[in-house]
Amino acid sequence: MQRFQLNQETSSAQTVPVSYNLNDWQKGYRSLRDECAYWIDEIEGEVPIDLNGTLFRNGPGLLDIGGRRIHHPFDGDGMVCAFSFRNGRAHFRNRYVQTQGYLEEQQAEKILYRGVFGTQKPGGWLANFLDLRLKNIANTNIIYWGDKLLALWEAAEPHRLDPQTLETIGIDYLDGVLQPGSAFAAHPRIDPACQFDQGEPCLVNFAIKPGLSSRITIYELNAAGKVVRQHAHAVPGFAFMHDFAITPNYCIFFQAPMSFNPMPYLLGLKGAGQCLQVRKQPTQIVIIPRNGTDPVQFIPVDAGFVFHHANAFEQDGHLYIDSICYATLPDIEPDEDYLQVKFETLDPGQLWRFQVNPQTQTVDRQLIDPRCCEFPVVHPSQVGRPYRYLYVGAAHAPVGNAPLQALLKLDWQTGEQKLWSAAPRGFVGEPQFVARHNSTAEDEGWLLTLVFNAETERSELVILDARHLQPVAILRLKHHVPYGLHGFFTPQTFAPAD
C-alpha cells in the first residue's frame, strides 16, 4: 500500500457496526450482457410530472470475456444506460459502446487486449510481453453537448452514439481537432456562464500526455460543440490526473507525487496502472489560466491522492477547491482479487477544502468530514462559483471505510447535513442533481442515483427530493446494472413514441 502525505490522520481505528455484507456488494459486479429497451412499469411512488429529460450513465458493463474475469472493473467495456422521462413516465435502454476492441473480443470470445489496471491476455507474461496496445473501452463518462452524445475514456478519443437508440456512430475527432490516438479526458466541466463567450455556457475539458515531463492541453467547446479555445502547457514530472476543477478564470489540477516504472509493463508482468509509484513529495496544485497566456502556477500542498473534485471558486483573492482525498493510493496488485477487498483496512476518500492564496502561494487545508465519500456533485449553475449545497455518495457509517450506501447533503452555510441511506442491502452510485424548471433555490430539484438492491439482485433508480433528501419515486428495473462511474442529465427527452 502506497501512502501519500496528508499530515493528518484521516482513517479511523474506531470499531463501528458493519452496515453491509460483502457477498451482497459482490453481486453488483456481474456482467450484464443483455441490451434492453422498455418502459419502466414497477414504480414505488410517482415520477415527478415536471421531471423531463434523459439521464445517461456510463460504466464497465462487461466484467468477464470468454469465461475469464477481468482483473479490475475499470478495465471493463463501456455500457451506456439511458433513463428518459416524459410526462411522469420513464423509459430504460442500455447498449454497449461498439468500440473496435469490444467487437474484436466478442468475435474471438477471449481477451485480446491488456487492460491499464492489470487485465492480462491469457498465456502468462510471454503472451503480454511488449504488447503495448490499448483498447479504447469508452467506459468512464457520457456527455450530451452540441447535439452529440459522446462516450468518454480519458486515454483515447470519444465515441459518438445516437442519443435515441444508443447505437455507436463511431470515433468523434471534434471536427478534426483531435488526431487518431489523441486523448480527451473523461471529466469535462461545464461553465454555466463563460466570460469568454458573452455569458454563454461552454464545456471545458483536458488531455494529458504523460512522461518525464507531461503536457496538459485545455479544450473549450461552445454550446454548438465547436472547439473555440485550445492551449497546451508543460508540467514537470509524471502526471496522472483523472479530474480537474474550473473557475471563471482557471483550470485547477492536483498532481500527485507519482512516478511511472515501465519495466513490469513492458515485460508483460503488470498493467500500466500498476506501475505507478508514490514519491515522498507534496502534491502540486497546478493552476492554469483559462486565457491561455498568463503563467501557470505550481503550489505544493499535502493533499494525498485525488480522484474527484467537488467544485472550485474564486472569492476575496483566494481560490477554494473542495476535493475527495485519499491518504493511500487505491490499487489492486496482480495477485489480488478486487471482489475480496477488505474495506476496513483501506483509507477512505474524505472531503477536504483547500484555500489557496495565489499571491503568496500558500494553502490552508481543512478536513470537512471524516465520513467515507465519493462522486460529489453540485447544482449545474454553481459550477466554478461559490455554492451552498454539496451532494455526494457516502458510506452509511460516519467513520471508517465502506462501500457507498448513502447520499449525503452538506450545507456549507449552516454546516447542516442530511443523510439518506439504502443500507444494509443497497449500494449507491454517483448522484446527479437535476434542477427543477424555473427554480430559484439552489437545492430546488431532484437527486437521481442508481442503487443495486442485493435482496432482489436488481437495480433501482431512486429519485429524491434534493431539498429534503427523501425519495419521491423508486423505479425498479427488470435486472441489475453493474456498478457504474459517471453520468449526465440533459433536459432533452429521447424516449420512444408511446
Helices and strands as residue ranges (DSSP letters): H 22-26, E 37-39, E 43-45, E 53-62, E 64-65, E 68-69, G 73-75, E 77-86, E 89-96, H 100-108, H 124-128, E 141-145, E 148-152, E 159-161, E 168-171, E 189-191, G 195-197, E 202-209, E 213-221, E 227-236, E 245-246, E 250-255, E 258-260, H 263-266, G 272-275, E 276-278, E 283-289, E 297-301, E 305-315, E 318-326, G 338-340, G 343-345, E 350-357, E 362-369, E 373-377, G 380-382, E 389-394, E 406-411, E 417-421, E 426-428, E 432-435, E 445-453, E 458-465, E 470-476, E 487-490
